Amino acid sequence: MLDVNHIRKDFPILSRTIYGKPLVYLDNAATSQKPTSVIQSLVDYYESYNSNIHRGVHTLSMEATDRHEDARSKCTRFIGAKEDKSLIMVRNTTEAINLVAQTWGKHNISAGDEILTTHMEHHSNLVPWQKLAEQNGASLQFIELDEDGMLNLSNIDDLITERTKLLALTHMSNVLGTINPVKELTAVAHKMGAKVLIDGAQSVPHMKVDVTDLDCDFFAFSGHKMLAPTGIGVLYVKPEILESMEPFLFGGDMVSQVWDDTATWNDLPWKFEAGTPNIADLIGLGAAIDYLESLGMDQVREHEMALTGYALEQFDRLNDIKVFGPKDLSKRGGVISFHSDDVHPHDMGTMLDREGIAIRTGHHCAMPLTRKLSVVATARASFYIYNTEEEVDKLTAAIRATLDYFAK
Ligand SMILES: Cc1ncc(COP(=O)(O)O)c(C=O)c1O
């Protein structure tokens, strides 16, 4: 098991107080906190070898290039990809998915084709496909959810047909916590000739992910949800697909030869990385990966499952709230959305903040799902490596007090 007391000492922000109470940070699905090693990696870069990469012959530039590419290799290893050239550095999951939609999607999805997705997607894995479908005359199809917030796969053979060109789905829901059977679905989609994009924004920070084993074609995730700085994300694309994809952005660094009227493209992955990249934050992501690997991703998952199980038990005793998502812990991550008919989620969030407890309230960028749940919004607590049972107890007590306050 994780030594959480030890881990907490690595996160300076956790010693903060809010309204005089120790911070209980339970908004990890939105973004995680950062350990000293990640913060220090940024300071080191700016203090010791800040320089532009790839085009310098001086020492600083070569050092920065080495550290930048070394961090890419850490990402490659971390997600089980085979080659560094399969990983394109972007700002976040959202940009990664837009890149796929507007490059591969634009050229491979045409009138009459279908994009299959689910009713539990974050807007990042829905709106880019809506736009592409509108541009190219394709249509969106949806896998429905069952009562537990799991995908209803009973009619999957009717949904994935020869018209399906892409299955775009989340690995783990940011609202329900549901972990989807993405490997099995990838195999079904491939049988019908469809490509598969997995939104890994909520999975990569919390469990071991192996894109080679999943056999997906595209995989996207964000650094900031996994201890790294904001502004750095990763798109993995199978090399054979990436070779044939047109660049997304054009300009410096992504070219090989440029003439007055035309240009040729750089090698992969730089063909997709126009302009000066986010050097410092990729190095920070490398430091975050070092940190997570030092804990072990299986231990991270084990810790979060235990904490989620404990929290679900405590929530069950509250009686007056409805908790969404699968009951089976092996099928859910450390995200718990809940709702009370008597207290608006924003009131709940505000009352909890007064106790130093940070949760998220709203539609969590998943409006179609919120509608399916027949609520206007939910409150969401989400856990990470530094959260404790004691914090869950504080959360439960604060929810109880809020429910009682509004019942008066
Ligand atoms: C499942 C899921 N997909 C995509 C995103 C978008 O991530 P980003 O804002 O880093 O692009 C999020 C963020 O909450 C998410 O939870």
The ligand as a MOL file (V3000), in Angstrom:
LIG
                    3D

  0  0  0     0  0            999 V3000
M  V30 BEGIN CTAB
M  V30 COUNTS 16 16 0 0 0
M  V30 BEGIN ATOM
M  V30 1 C -12.6000 12.2260 -19.4400 0
M  V30 2 C -12.0160 13.5580 -19.7820 0
M  V30 3 N -11.7060 13.8140 -21.0630 0
M  V30 4 C -11.1690 14.9730 -21.4290 0
M  V30 5 C -10.9160 15.9640 -20.5270 0
M  V30 6 C -10.3310 17.2470 -21.0040 0
M  V30 7 O -9.0580 17.4160 -20.4740 0
M  V30 8 P -8.2800 18.7650 -20.7490 0
M  V30 9 O -9.1320 19.8630 -20.2030 0
M  V30 10 O -7.0060 18.6010 -20.0240 0
M  V30 11 O -8.1260 18.8750 -22.2210 0
M  V30 12 C -11.2340 15.7630 -19.1940 0
M  V30 13 C -11.0230 16.8200 -18.1920 0
M  V30 14 O -11.6400 16.8550 -17.1630 0
M  V30 15 C -11.7850 14.5200 -18.8150 0
M  V30 16 O -12.0950 14.2620 -17.5320 0
M  V30 END ATOM
M  V30 BEGIN BOND
M  V30 1 1 1 2
M  V30 2 1 2 3
M  V30 3 2 2 15
M  V30 4 2 3 4
M  V30 5 1 4 5
M  V30 6 1 5 6
M  V30 7 2 5 12
M  V30 8 1 6 7
M  V30 9 1 7 8
M  V30 10 2 8 9
M  V30 11 1 8 10
M  V30 12 1 8 11
M  V30 13 1 12 13
M  V30 14 1 12 15
M  V30 15 2 13 14
M  V30 16 1 15 16
M  V30 END BOND
M  V30 END CTAB
M  END
